[in-house]
Amino acid sequence: MRTRQEISGLFDGLELIDPGVVYLPEWRPDHGDEIGDASGASTFAGVARKLR
């Protein structure tokens, strides 16, 4: 499994959208108080846009 740092490197040259590279359950949760401990998740998520 890749680390958060390795995944973040895939976004080099791009503008990361908040909240950046985080565990998947933490990316735009509908109910943030119901997430619990997301560190057990095995998937990172991130969205970025290309800089002009």
N, C-alpha and C positions, 0 to 999 in steps of 0.2 A: 504494500500500500504506500502511496506517495504521502509525503508530509505536507502540511499547510504551506511551508516555504516552497516546496517543489511545485505545488499547484499554483501558488502566487506567481512563480516565474513564468508560467504559461501566459500571463497577462502583461508581460513586459512590453512597453510601447503602447499600451492601451490605458484608458482612464477607467479605473474600477468604480462601479456604482456602489454606494453604501448599502449594506454594511461591509462590503469587501468579500474576501474569501473566508467563509465561516462554515461550520458544520451545517449540513442541509436543513435540519429542523430549525435552525436559527435564522435562516434567510427568509425574511418577510413573513414571519409567523402571523397567522390570523389571531391567535390567542397566546401572546407571549408568556403569560403567567402559567400556561399549561404545558410548556415545553419540558420542564424538568431538567435533568442533566443531559445535555446534548453531546457531551464529550464521548459517550459510548457509540455515537453514530459513526459509521464507517465511510461516509461520503461527505466531501467538501463541495460547496457551491460558490459560484461567483458569476457576476455579470459585468461586462465592460463594454465601452464603446471606443471606436477607433478615433484617434485624434486626427484632426485635419492638418 
